[in-house]
Amino acid sequence: MLHALVPEGRTHRLAPLVAAMLQYALVEAQDLPDDDIDENSMAQSLLDSAEASDPSEVKELLHDAVTRLFKDARVEYRRTSSRGDPYSIVDDAYEEYLRWYDMPWES
């Protein structure tokens, strides 16, 4: 999926897609029996990320797996804006992941 979408995709659309993948993986991890979750596993990292409040915390927990996802898809997550500023699809995805349930119009 990433291999097909990322090369021409817009970051503001791709970041929520990656965040959705992480949310799905989190739901799956939450459904695992506690005995099946190793301390240093991806499932444990996802569960820990659900308690995070800052994108840098999420990045610390999930970055290796997320960058591997992009590497396996053979696409680059680092980009450069038209002004020459570097940015990252995955950094935007971590922010989307944290704000997944934020609905400002419901406040």
C-alpha positions in Angstrom: 0.0 0.0 0.0 2.7 2.5 1.0 4.8 1.5 -2.1 1.8 2.6 -4.3 0.7 5.7 -2.4 3.8 7.4 -1.1 5.8 8.5 -4.1 3.1 10.9 -5.4 1.0 11.2 -2.3 0.5 14.3 -0.2 1.9 14.2 3.3 -1.4 15.6 4.8 -3.1 12.4 3.4 -0.3 9.9 4.1 0.3 10.8 7.7 -3.3 9.9 8.8 -3.0 6.7 6.8 0.1 5.7 8.7 -1.5 6.8 12.0 -4.5 4.6 11.1 -2.2 1.7 10.6 -0.7 2.3 14.0 -4.2 2.6 15.6 -5.2 -0.7 14.1 -2.0 -2.4 15.4 -2.7 -0.9 18.8 -6.2 -2.4 18.9 -4.8 -5.8 17.9 -2.1 -5.5 20.6 -4.8 -4.6 23.2 -6.6 -7.8 22.3 -3.6 -10.0 23.0 -3.5 -11.9 26.3 -1.0 -10.3 28.7 1.0 -13.6 28.7 1.7 -13.2 24.9 3.3 -9.8 25.2 7.0 -9.7 25.6 8.6 -6.7 27.4 10.5 -5.5 24.3 7.9 -6.4 21.7 6.2 -4.2 19.2 2.9 -5.0 21.0 4.3 -3.6 24.2 5.7 -0.6 22.4 2.2 0.1 21.0 0.6 -0.3 24.4 3.1 2.1 25.9 2.5 4.6 23.1 -1.1 4.7 24.0 -0.1 6.3 27.2 2.2 8.9 25.5 1.4 12.6 25.4 4.1 13.9 23.1 5.0 12.9 19.5 8.7 12.5 20.6 7.6 9.8 23.1 5.7 8.0 20.3 8.6 8.3 18.0 10.9 6.8 20.6 8.6 3.8 21.0 7.6 3.1 17.4 10.1 4.7 15.1 12.1 1.6 14.3 9.0 -0.3 13.3 7.5 2.6 11.3 10.7 3.3 9.4 11.0 -0.4 8.7 7.5 -0.3 7.2 8.7 2.4 4.7 12.0 0.6 4.0 10.1 -2.6 3.2 7.8 -0.6 0.9 10.9 0.9 -0.7 9.8 4.4 -0.3 11.3 7.4 1.4 9.5 9.1 4.3 11.8 12.1 4.5 10.8 14.8 2.1 11.7 18.4 1.2 9.2 21.1 0.8 9.0 23.4 -2.2 10.9 26.0 -0.1 13.7 23.5 0.6 12.7 22.7 4.1 13.1 19.1 5.2 10.2 17.3 6.8 9.0 13.7 7.6 5.8 11.9 6.8 6.4 9.7 9.9 6.8 12.7 12.3 3.5 14.0 11.1 2.0 10.5 11.5 3.0 10.4 15.2 1.2 13.6 15.8 -1.9 12.3 13.9 -1.7 9.1 16.0 -1.7 11.0 19.3 -4.6 13.2 18.2 -6.6 10.3 16.7 -9.6 10.7 19.0 -9.4 14.5 19.3 -12.5 16.0 17.9 -12.3 19.8 18.5 -15.8 20.3 17.2 -17.1 18.2 20.0 -15.6 20.3 22.8 
